[in-house]
Amino acid sequence: MEANGLGSQGFPELKNDTFLRAAWGEDTDYTPVWCMRQAGRYLPEFRETRAAQDFFSTCRSPEACCELTLQPLRRFPLDAAIIFSDILVVPQALGMEVTMVPGKGPSFPEPLREERDLERLRDPATVASELGYVFQAITLTRQQLAGRVPLIGFAGAPWTLMTYMVEGGSSSTMAQAKRWLYQRPQASHKLLRILTDALVPYLVGQVAAGAQALQLFESHAGHLGPQLFNKFALPYICDVAKRVKARLQESGLAPVPMIIFAKDGHFALEELAQAGYEVVGLDWTVAPEKARERVGKTVTLQGNLDPCALYASEEEIGRLVQQMLNDFGPQRYIANLGHGLYPDMDPEHVGAFVDAVHRYSRLLRQN
């Protein structure tokens, strides 16, 4: 680090690297904690900032993204920030129209219906240049963070992005997307390759802009059984990690830890642990001790409190956190929820969760 307190990229020096150390598998004095969707509608200040703007306009404003990313850190002593954005900016950058319908979620007016629709997609090599606003948001946020905690960048994994592009929005069965896998396996692989080719420079661009870790969200893993997952999701998850790491090295950028979060992908834990990611995120349906047995000592685990546990009393939250920390063990572990925070959650209870992790994890290390 240079003497002026600025790091090698000209950013303020990092004061709390606990999250990064845990991600790399190094020992930490306490268990680091952050929450998926920590910048979210459960915060009144978030609703206030967001009220004036359409969702994707907010995503395109570096100042708004920076403000929303920092809000939870003003309230809670979280050990990491995650940039405010959305996984669907990638399909948008590929030329698909996406709108966010209040109360309903994302909507694609013209989803992919047949193989020839793939011709409508832009060249994946141009995607990173379309997403400069995300890179600007990351750089601005990294400066504003002033080295308090590391900043996480993220993207959706190819299969999860494909589901939205084919379904045209959220779906409880993913039947249209899965119909593609069974009826059009070649076209499916073609689409998944396009998405992978778009994601690699996008993730590398996030690191170049200042992201200190990356999380890949395979949110719809649970709709695939082991066979389909191993054929249409896992190869691309592996490819993203391998290519991002190679590209970072070629670009002279320092390596960053990568996290894979495959929700409801418990059937693929062993494979995910060997997919080239330093951290494997778990949802709340997985027993921590069993997960640890299955993945071995080579990766860090992240998770996995049921988000709905935050509806419990603060006392009960403390008890549940204690149990969770005992189950995961003190090292190679990052505390988180097993999914994102819900809009109707009480910020006080989020604070109780964060404090309980810090308090009990220090106690665990003393005993």
N, C-alpha and C positions, 0 to 999 in steps of 0.2 A: 504493500500500500504506500502511496506517495505521502509525503509529510503533511500536505495540506488537508489531509482527511478525505481526499477524493480517491476512489478506487481506480483500477486500471481503465475502466470505460468512462472515467470522468464523473461517476456517480458518487454520492456520499458513502463513506465507509459503513459497512454493515455492523451494527452493534449487537444484534441478537441472531446468531446463526444456528440456534438449537434445532429448528426444523430441518435445515440442510444437513446438519450433522447426523440427525436420526435417519434422514432419507438415505444418506451414504452408508449407514450401518455403523457409525461411530457412536461411542458412549456419550450420553447426555446427563446433565445434573438433574433434569426433571423431564417429564414427557411433554413434548410440544403439542399444541392443539390449534386447529382451525376448523371452520365449519363450511361444508358445501352450502352455497347460497347465503353466505354470511352477509353479503351485500344484497339485501332483499326486502320484500314488502312488509316483513314483520317490523321493520324500523320505520317509525313515523317520519323521520327525516328523509328516508328513501322515497316514501310515497310523495312527500312534498317536492323533492327534486324532480321526480319523474312525472308529476301531475301535468306539467305544461307541455310535455312532448310525447309524440308517438314513440313506441318502443324502439324501432330500428333507427329512428332519428337520434335517440339517446345513444345507441351503440355507435353511431357515426360521429358523435361529439367527444373528442378526447377530454375536454374539460369536464363534461358530465360524467364520463366513465371514471375519471380520476376521482372526482368528488364522491361518487357512489362506492368506489373501491375503498376509500379512506374512512367512510362513515363508521363501519363496525369497529375500526381500530381506535376511534376516539372514545368509544364506549367500553370496549373490552380489551384486556391484555392478550390478544390473540398472537400466535407465534408466526403467522404468515398472512399475507394479503393475497387475494386472487383477483385478477383483473376483471372488471365488470364488462361482459360481452355476451355473446350467444353462440352456440355451436352452428346455428343456421346461417351465419354470415358467409360460410363457405359455399353452400348451394347458391346463395345470392350472388356471390362473386363468380360463380360458374354460369350466371345468366338467368337463374330461375327467380321468378317473382315470389316473395314470401311476405305475408302480412301477419301481424300479431293481432288476433281478434280478442278484445277484452272479454274475460270470462270463459273463453273457449280455447285459447292457445294459438299456436302457429297454423297458418293456412297457406297452401300453395294453390292458387287458382288454376294453374295448368300443370298438374303432376305428370311424371313420366308414365305413360300408359303402354307403350310398346318400344321395341328395340330402336326403331328409327328416331324416336324422341331423343336418343342420346346425341344425335347430330346437332341438336339445338344447343348443347352445352359448349361453353367457351373452352379454349385450350387451357388445360390445368396450369401450364407454365405461366399464364398471365394472372393467376389468382392472387398471388402475393402483392402484385402491383395494385390490384383492386382493393386490397385490405390495408393500405397505408394508414388508415384512421385507427386501426387496432394498434399498429406499431407506435403511432404517435401517443396514443393513450397510455401504452406501457412505459414509454420514455418519460412522459410527463409525471406519471404516477411514481415511477422509480425515483425521480428527483424529489417529488413532494414527500415521499416516505422518509426522506432524510436518513436512510439507513436503519430505521426502526426494526423492521423485519423483512424477510425476503418476499419477493413478488412472484407469484405463480402465474404462468400463462397456460392456456388450455385449448383444446379442440375436441370435436366429436369424432369418434372412430368411424371408419368407412361404412360398416354395416348399419350403424345407428343413423348416419346421414342418409344412407340409401332408403331406409324405412320412411323417413319424412318425404323424400323426393318422389317415392312411388305411391305412398298412401295419400299424400297431399295434406298431411297433418297428423295429429295423434290418432292412435288406434289401439283398441284393447287386444286385438288378435294378431295384428300385422299380416293378415291373410293375403293382402295384395302383394306386399313385398315378398312374402314367402312363396306365393304363387310364382313370382319371377324365379326364385331359386330353384324350384322344381321344374317349371316349364321352360325357362330361358336361362339355363346355367351359364352359357357362354356370354350372353348379354349382361348377366349379373356380374360376372368376373370383369367384364369390360368396364362397367360402371364403377365397380369397387377399385379397379386400377386407376381410373380417372381421379377418383376421390383421393386415393393414396398419393398420386402424383401432385395433387393440389395441396394436400396436408403437409408434405415434407417441407417445401419452401416456406409455407405459412408458419410452421412451428419453429423452423430455423430463424425466420425473420423476427419472431417474437423474442428469441434469445438475443439476437443482434440488437434488438430495441431495448433490452434490459431485463427480460424475464429470467429468473434465477432457478426455476424448476418448471416442469411441464406436466400437465395431467391430461391423459386421453380418456374421454368418457365413452365407454361402450354401454350406454344406458339401456339398450334393448337386447342385451345378451340373452336374457331370460326367455325370449320368444323362440330361441333356437335350441334344439337338443344338442347333445354332444357331437353327433355326426355333422349336422349343418354348421355348427359353430366351428368345428375343426376344418371345414372346407371353405366357408365363406366369411368368417370373422377373424379367426386366429392368424391365418397367414398374413393378412393385411395389418393386424396389430403388430406382429413381429417385424414386418417390413418397415412400418413407420419408425419404430425404435431404431432399427439397424441403420436405415438411411439418414435419419435425423442425426444420429451420433457420428456417422461418417462425414456428413455435410458440415457439421460443426467443426470437426477436426480439419477438414479441407479449408474452411473459412478462417482458421486460426482463432476460433472462439473456444473458450474454456468449456469443458463438458458440464452439463447440468443434470441433476437427478430427474428421472422420468417416472411418472406414476400411471399405472393402468387401473381404471375402475370399471369393471364389467359387472353391472348390476344384475343380480340373480344368476351370475355365471359360476355358481359354486361347483358345478359339475366339471369346470375346467381349471380349478385352482392350481393344480400341478403344472399344467401347460402355461398358465399365465405367469407363474413364478419363474418359468424358464424362457419367457418371451422377450427378454432383453430390457426389462424395466427394473429399476432399483426398488420400487415400492409397488405393492399390490393392495389396492383398496378393497375393503370388504363391506357388503351390506349387512343389515342386522339379522339376516336369516342364517348366518354362519356362526357356529360356535368358535370363539377365538382359539381355545386350546386345540381343537381339532384342526383348525386352519393352520396353526403353527406346526403341528405334527406333519401336515401334508406338504407344506411349502419348504420346510427345513429352515436352516439358519442363514440361507444366502440372500434373502430379501427382507426388506422392512415391510411390516403390515400397517395399514392405515384404516381406521374405522372405530367402531361400527355401531355406536349406540342408536337404537331405534329413535328416529326423530320425534316420534310421538311420546317418548319418555319425557320430553320437555313439557308435556302437559301435566306431569306429576308435580307434587310439591317440591320445594327446593331441597328439603330433607331427603326425600325419596331419590331425587336426582343425584345427590351426594352418595347415597348408598349404591345406586346403580353404577355410578362411575367407579366407585371403589371395587365393585365386583368385576367390572370390565378391565380395570387396570391389573387386578390380580390375575385375570385370565390371560391377558396378553403378555404379561411380564414386563419388566422395566425397560429393556433395551430393544433396539430395532423396532420401534413402535412410534407411530404418530396418532394421537387421538383425534377422532372426528366423529361425525354422525354416519349412519349407514346409508344416508341419502340426504338431500337438501332440506334446509329449514322450510317450514310451511308459513304462509303469510299470516296466519292467525296466532302465531306463537308469541309468548310474552318475552320481550327483550331481557327482563330481569332473570328469567329462567335460563336464557342463553348465557348470561353472565354467571349464573350459579354453576352451570356446566363447565365453563372455562376455568373458573376458580377451583372447582372440585378436582379437575384434572391436575392443575398445578400443585394443589395442596397435598392430595393423596400420593401423587407420584414422588414428591420429595420425601414423604413419610416412608413409602415403600423402600426407597434407597437407603434410609437410615437403619431400617430393621434387617 
